Each structure stands twice: as C-alpha cells, then as structure tokens.
Amino acid sequence: MKVSSFQIRNGKWGFTLVELLVVITVFALLLIVANQILFSAFRGSSKSEATTKVKREGERVLAIMERSLRSSRAIVSCTGTQVTYQDLSGVNSTFACSGVGSGSGVITQGATALTVTDVDVSSCSFVCESIGGATKVVNIAVSFAAKASASSPRVEERGNISFQTRVVLRN
C-alpha cells in the first residue's frame, strides 16, 4: 500500500527534482503573463493621459481663437495658414500656424505662442467665406499631437486629435 507520492524510497519525505522544476516553470509563466497584462495597462493609461492632455490644449487654443474672431470687427486677410482680423478697438491681430508638420508646430497670436511646448500642431488651416461681400466666416481645421519627450519617447504614448470649427463674426 502506497501512502503518498511524496515519500522518497528511503523513507524520507520531499519533492523530486522534476516536481520542483515543473512548479518553478508554472510560476515563471504566471509571472510573465501578469507582467504583460500590467505593462499593457500602463501603456493604455499613458496613451489616455496624452490624448486627454492634447484634447484639453486643443480646446483651450480653439476657445481663444473663436472668442477673438467672433467678437472682431472684420477679417482683414485670410490665407491657408494665417488669418488677420481687426479687433473691437481697431487694432489688427493675426493668428498664424508655423512649423506645421515639422514636429515643432505652433499656433501664434501676434508674437505669442498659444500652444504649450509639449503639444505639436501637426496640421492647420484657415478658410474664410464671404457673406454679403464681407468676410464673415472663418473655418478652422487643426490637428494636435503630443510631442515625444525624454520621459515618454514611445509612439503609443503620443495622443493625436483633430478639431474643426466654424466661426461667424458677430459684427
């Protein structure tokens, strides 16, 4: 009659080398699977944070442009990458896209950059429409992307988001 499979022939209790290797292998596989799940969750979290940051920055910049253009007197000139308008006090001001597609694109208002340094403007265009002979509508299409940094150089951590808006002047 056999008492246990763990009893060695000479009467001492213990595990064989094969049994120990099987247990170590199973634990190693479980650790590898858990490690992959954990890192994929961290990657997803980083991507989500980057996308949220880019979206917030894009909404902030568009809100500034919309507010300024909507309350302006007139559109002075409009090209593909810039729009010049006259504000309520009669002063001309310009929104311009520079460095677009180079990895260091920015939107400026006059000489001031509206975008933060860790967000890139990857595409930008202004299209103006006339109503009754005067330019009264500005269509803005902008794409923002998070720039790679020393702390997050991975591509999956870069959020991209595009915005389109149509601004009708009040005056």
Order of alpha helices (4+ residues) and beta strands (2+ residues): alpha-beta-beta-beta-beta-beta-beta-beta-beta
